[in-house]
C-alpha cells in the first residue's frame, strides 16, 4: 500500500508528524506523502523522521484554489520546505486565506448566523478554520446554538462529521455561504508551484469538468489523484482514463486526517499501479528539481 495524501496537526489533521510516521510504519506503507492545507509546517520534521525510518516520503502542500466556478485543491509535490521563497509563498497564501475567512464570516452573518471572526480564529487556534471550527463558533452564542441549522451539526443528522458536512452544505462552491477564493486562481498557482520546483497534481477531482482539467493541463498540471477515499471504482476508472487521454500521470492518496476529523477515511491506498505511480512521480520530481526521499 501507499498513501501520498496525509494531513497532520500542522493544518487540520489530528495527529503529529511522529504519530503519522509511526502509523505508516505499522501499516508497512511502501511510500507516503504529507500534504497539509496551505502550509509546509510539518514537512521538515516528517522528512527527518521518514529518513531515519527508511521510508520513501513525498513532501507536499495542498493548496486551496479557484478555477472558474470550482474550488479545486492542488497538491504541490516536492515543494522545497527548506527554502525561503517557499516559506514566503506559504505566508502569502496564509494572508489570502485569512481575508477569505473574513469574507466567509461576513457571508454567514448575511445569512442570519451568529458568528464572530475573532472567536472563530481563537477556536481554530490560529490555523485556518475547518467546518468543525465554524460549527463550534456558531454554537458559542446560546441563541445561535438553538438555530436548527446549527443543531443539525451538533446532535442532528449531520453531526457524524461536522468537519466535512458543514463545508459540503454551506461553504463549498454552489452552496449558500460559498465565497470564491479569487486570490488563488488555480492556473496561476500551478505556474508558481512549477517555478519553485514543485510538481502540481489535482487532488480528489470528483466531478470536476474534464474540460477544466484539460485547460489546467495546458497551464502545467502534471497529474490527477485518481485513487482517493472519495472515488468509487467507476470514478477511479474514469479519472485513470481521463489522465491517460490528457497525458497526465495518476497518484493515490486517502486524504487521511485522523478519526476525530474524518472518521470514515482510513490511511493507505491499495492499488495495482502503485509501482508505476511512484515511478512516474519520482521521474517528474527529478525533472522539476523537487525534493523527495526514496
C-alpha positions in Angstrom: 0.0 0.0 0.0 0.9 3.6 -0.5 -0.6 6.9 0.6 0.5 10.2 -0.9 -2.0 12.5 0.7 -2.0 12.6 4.5 -2.6 15.5 6.9 -1.0 16.4 10.3 -1.7 18.9 13.1 0.1 21.5 11.1 -3.2 22.1 9.3 -6.3 20.2 10.2 -5.2 16.7 10.9 -5.5 15.2 14.4 -2.0 13.6 14.6 1.5 14.8 14.8 4.2 14.0 12.3 5.7 11.4 14.7 2.3 9.7 15.0 1.8 9.7 11.3 5.2 8.1 10.7 4.5 5.5 13.4 1.2 4.6 11.6 3.0 4.5 8.3 5.5 2.0 9.7 2.8 0.0 11.4 0.8 -0.3 8.2 4.0 -1.1 6.3 3.3 1.5 3.6 5.8 1.5 0.8 5.7 5.3 0.5 3.7 8.2 1.9 3.2 11.9 1.4 2.2 14.6 3.8 0.2 17.4 2.2 -1.2 19.8 4.8 -3.5 22.6 3.7 -1.7 25.8 2.6 1.3 25.1 4.8 4.6 23.3 4.9 4.8 23.4 8.7 5.3 19.7 9.4 7.4 18.8 6.4 10.9 19.3 7.9 10.0 17.1 10.9 8.3 14.4 8.8 11.2 14.3 6.3 13.7 13.8 9.1 11.5 11.0 10.7 10.9 9.3 7.4 14.7 9.4 6.7 15.5 7.8 10.0 12.8 5.1 9.4 14.0 4.5 5.9 10.6 5.1 4.3 10.0 6.7 0.9 8.5 10.2 1.5 7.0 12.8 -0.8 6.6 16.2 0.9 3.8 18.4 -0.4 1.3 21.1 0.3 -2.4 21.0 -0.5 -3.3 24.5 -1.8 -6.9 25.8 -2.0 -7.5 27.3 -5.4 -10.3 28.6 -7.6 -10.8 27.8 -11.2 -13.8 29.4 -12.9 -16.8 28.3 -10.7 -15.0 25.5 -8.8 -12.9 25.4 -5.7 -10.1 23.0 -6.5 -7.3 21.6 -4.3 -3.9 21.4 -5.8 -1.1 19.1 -4.4 2.3 20.7 -4.9 4.6 17.7 -4.6 8.3 18.0 -3.9 8.0 21.5 -2.5 11.2 22.8 -1.0 10.1 23.4 2.5 13.7 24.4 3.5 13.8 27.4 1.1 13.0 30.9 1.9 11.0 31.5 -1.3 8.7 28.6 -0.5 8.1 29.8 3.1 7.4 33.3 1.7 4.8 31.9 -0.7 3.1 30.0 2.2 2.9 33.3 4.1 1.3 35.0 1.2 -1.3 32.1 0.9 -2.0 32.3 4.7 -2.7 36.1 4.4 -5.0 35.5 1.5 -6.8 32.7 3.4 -7.3 35.0 6.4 -9.0 37.5 4.1 -11.1 34.7 2.6 -12.2 33.6 6.1 -13.3 37.1 6.9 -15.4 37.2 3.8 -16.9 33.8 4.7 -17.9 35.1 8.2 -19.5 38.1 6.6 -21.5 35.9 4.3 -22.7 33.7 7.1 -23.8 36.8 9.0 -25.8 37.9 5.9 -27.5 34.5 6.1 -28.5 35.2 9.7 -25.9 33.1 11.5 -24.4 34.4 14.8 -20.7 34.2 14.4 -17.6 36.3 15.3 -14.4 36.3 13.3 -12.1 36.7 16.3 -13.9 34.0 18.2 -13.6 31.7 15.2 -9.9 32.2 14.9 -9.5 31.6 18.7 -11.3 28.3 18.3 -9.1 27.3 15.4 -6.0 28.3 17.4 -4.8 30.5 14.7 -5.0 27.8 12.0 -7.3 28.1 9.0 -10.8 27.2 10.4 -12.3 23.9 9.4 -16.0 23.1 9.0 -15.9 21.8 12.6 -14.5 25.1 13.8 -17.3 27.0 12.1 -19.8 24.8 13.9 -18.2 25.5 17.3 -18.1 29.2 16.6 -21.7 29.2 15.5 -22.8 27.4 18.7 -20.9 29.7 21.2 -23.9 32.1 21.5 -26.9 30.4 23.3 -29.3 31.8 20.7 -27.1 30.7 17.9 -26.8 27.2 19.4 -30.6 26.8 19.2 -30.6 27.7 15.4 -31.8 24.4 13.8 -29.3 24.9 11.0 -26.6 24.7 13.7 -28.1 21.9 15.7 -28.1 19.9 12.6 -24.3 19.5 13.1 -24.3 19.2 16.9 -26.8 16.4 17.5 -28.8 16.2 14.3 -28.4 14.1 11.1 -25.2 15.9 10.0 -23.4 15.5 13.4 -21.4 12.4 12.4 -18.8 14.6 10.7 -19.2 18.4 11.3 -15.8 19.0 9.7 -16.9 17.6 6.3 -20.6 18.2 6.4 -20.7 21.9 7.2 -18.2 22.6 4.4 -20.2 20.5 2.0 -23.6 22.0 3.0 -22.6 25.7 3.3 -19.0 26.6 2.2 -18.4 24.5 -1.0 -18.9 26.1 -4.4 -22.6 26.4 -5.2 -23.7 26.4 -1.6 -25.3 29.3 0.3 -22.2 30.6 2.0 -19.7 30.0 -0.8 -17.2 32.8 -1.2 -14.8 32.4 -4.2 -11.1 32.3 -3.3 -10.2 34.8 -6.1 -6.7 35.5 -4.8 -5.6 31.9 -5.7 -6.5 31.1 -9.3 -5.6 27.5 -10.0 -3.6 28.2 -13.2 -1.5 30.8 -11.5 -0.9 28.5 -8.5 0.3 25.8 -10.9 2.6 28.3 -12.6 4.0 29.4 -9.2 4.5 25.8 -8.0 6.4 24.9 -11.1 8.6 27.9 -10.7 9.6 26.6 -7.3 10.4 23.1 -8.5 7.2 21.5 -7.3 5.0 19.1 -9.3 1.3 20.1 -9.4 -1.3 17.4 -9.1 -5.1 17.8 -8.9 -6.4 16.4 -5.6 -9.7 14.3 -5.4 -11.2 15.7 -8.7 -14.6 14.0 -8.1 -16.9 15.8 -10.5 -14.5 18.4 -11.9 -15.5 19.0 -15.5 -12.9 17.2 -17.8 -12.5 20.3 -19.9 -11.3 22.2 -16.8 -8.7 19.6 -16.3 -7.6 19.8 -19.9 -7.2 23.6 -19.6 -5.2 23.1 -16.4 -3.0 20.6 -18.1 -2.2 23.3 -20.7 -1.4 25.5 -17.7 1.2 23.0 -16.4 -0.8 20.4 -14.4 1.2 17.2 -14.2 -1.1 14.6 -12.5 -4.5 13.6 -11.2 -5.3 11.9 -7.9 -7.3 9.1 -9.4 -7.2 6.9 -6.3 -8.8 8.6 -3.3 -11.2 7.9 -0.5 -13.9 9.8 -2.3 -13.8 7.9 -5.6 -15.7 4.6 -6.2 -14.4 2.2 -8.7 -16.3 3.9 -11.5 -14.7 7.3 -10.7 -11.3 5.7 -10.4 -11.6 4.2 -13.9 -13.0 7.5 -15.3 -10.1 9.5 -14.0 -7.5 7.0 -15.0 -8.8 7.1 -18.5 -9.0 10.9 -18.5 -5.4 11.1 -17.2 -4.2 8.8 -20.0 -6.1 10.8 -22.7 -4.6 14.0 -21.4 -1.1 12.7 -20.9 -1.1 13.1 -17.1 0.1 10.6 -14.6 -2.1 9.4 -11.7 -1.5 9.4 -7.9 -3.1 7.7 -4.9 -3.9 9.4 -1.6 -6.5 8.8 1.1 -6.8 12.4 2.4 -6.3 11.0 5.9 -6.9 13.5 8.7 -7.4 11.1 11.6 -10.5 9.6 13.1 -11.7 12.7 15.1 -11.7 14.8 11.9 -12.7 12.4 9.1 -13.8 9.1 10.8 -14.6 7.3 7.6 -11.2 7.9 5.9 -8.5 5.3 6.6 -4.8 5.6 5.9 -3.4 3.6 2.9 -4.4 3.0 -0.7 -4.1 -0.4 -2.2 -4.0 -0.2 -6.0 -2.4 -2.3 -8.7 -0.5 0.6 -10.3 1.4 1.7 -7.1 4.9 0.9 -8.5 4.1 2.9 -11.7 2.6 5.7 -9.6 5.7 6.1 -7.6 8.0 5.8 -10.6 6.1 8.5 -12.5 6.1 10.9 -9.6 9.8 10.3 -9.0 10.6 11.0 -12.6 8.5 14.2 -12.6 10.3 15.4 -9.4 13.7 14.5 -10.8 12.9 16.6 -13.9 11.5 19.5 -11.9 14.1 19.5 -9.2 11.6 18.8 -6.4 12.6 17.2 -3.1 11.7 13.6 -2.1 13.0 10.6 -0.2 13.5 7.2 -2.0 
